[in-house]
Amino acid sequence: MALEVIRSEIGSMEVMQVVEQPIDQYYTKFLPMATPEEIQKISWLKASHHVNKDFSLKGSSQMFIVKVNKRVLVVDTCVGNEKQLLEFPLLTNLKLEFLETLDEIGFDRNSVTDVLCTHLHFDHVGWNTYKKGGLWLPTFPKAKYHFAKDEYDWWHEVAPVNDFLITHKDVLMQSVYPVVRAGLANFVDRDADLGDGISLLSTPGHTAAHISVQIKSGGHTFIIGGDMCHHPCQIAKPDWAMAADFSKEQSIESRRRIFKEIADTETLYTCIHFKSPSFGKVKKNENGEYEYRSIDFTE
């Protein structure tokens, strides 16, 4: 079955979201403080499409494709097919029609100029590669794959030995190292300017060197925040850290800093796991609390 593809236009930019799968069932572990009772206290959120009727949280594993100027940018590449993930048996050895969906909508993988991974967790790098003839090959063979050098170095050299690292070594072997061996990796600073209005923002916390991407074109600006937030409830509650954050203190600081910068501006904001319509503006209410106003740009 073909996957859901959501198309949006933001000024002159075209955005597509390829939805790999829902992740609603994981939020009780991701954000245990976001109980239905607490969500009902957030008036703008409880009536939104980001929650279910029982006030549990909605979310997606998805990949963003942004066409801006002459660039075709892919941001975060989901879990991927046939990946071996020791700690995540339900996500191991997936057989989803992801590539078939791209073919069906007429999207040429060779047209991708840039792939940006906000961090190197397994659900953000999976479709960097696909398996053919027993080998892992780059899915976007003509693209530069941008990795924050600090992020890559941490996972490659520093990460402590534990069960999650064992899983993540497999992730590197399956989804990152094949790109490096193919000569497609571009290791960048966390505040790098990639040209054509594409730049990076350092937003550490969820991982040691997590980054977000900011895209500007024709008077429009939006930020794709990776896993800086896992759900819009963290806009209302920036101090709600995700259970697996590398540094909860840093993740809280990153949210507070970015929301302070973009609140009450025209900058649009989203994160990888936000349900569609995924883009919106951050506003500060009369109580000094942040609210999120979703805007539907879908075609």
HELIX and SHEET records of a PDB file:
HELIX    1   1 ASP A   24  TYR A   26  5                                   3    
HELIX    2   2 TYR A   27  PHE A   30  1                                   4    
HELIX    3   3 PRO A   36  ILE A   39  1                                   4    
HELIX    4   4 SER A   43  LYS A   46  1                                   4    
HELIX    5   5 PRO A   89  LEU A   91  5                                   3    
HELIX    6   6 PHE A   98  GLU A  104  1                                   7    
HELIX    7   7 ARG A  109  SER A  111  5                                   3    
HELIX    8   8 GLY A  126  ASN A  128  5                                   3    
HELIX    9   9 LYS A  149  ASP A  153  1                                   5    
HELIX   10  10 TRP A  154  VAL A  158  3                                   5    
HELIX   11  11 ASP A  163  VAL A  171  1                                   9    
HELIX   12  12 LEU A  172  VAL A  176  3                                   5    
HELIX   13  13 TYR A  177  ARG A  181  1                                   5    
HELIX   14  14 CYS A  233  ALA A  236  1                                   4    
HELIX   15  15 LYS A  248  ILE A  262  1                                  15    
SHEET    1   A 7 GLU A   4  ILE A  10  0                                        
SHEET    2   A 7 MET A  13  PRO A  22 -1                                        
SHEET    3   A 7 SER A  60  VAL A  68 -1                                        
SHEET    4   A 7 ARG A  71  VAL A  75 -1                                        
SHEET    5   A 7 ASP A 114  LEU A 116  1                                        
SHEET    6   A 7 LYS A 144  ALA A 148  1                                        
SHEET    7   A 7 ALA A 185  VAL A 188  1                                        
SHEET    1   B 2 THR A 129  LYS A 132  0                                        
SHEET    2   B 2 LEU A 135  PRO A 138 -1                                        
SHEET    1   C 5 ASP A 193  GLY A 195  0                                        
SHEET    2   C 5 ILE A 198  SER A 202 -1                                        
SHEET    3   C 5 ILE A 211  SER A 217 -1                                        
SHEET    4   C 5 HIS A 220  ILE A 224 -1                                        
SHEET    5   C 5 LEU A 268  THR A 270  1                                        
SHEET    1   D 2 GLY A 280  LYS A 284  0                                        
SHEET    2   D 2 TYR A 290  SER A 294 -1                                        
END                                                                             
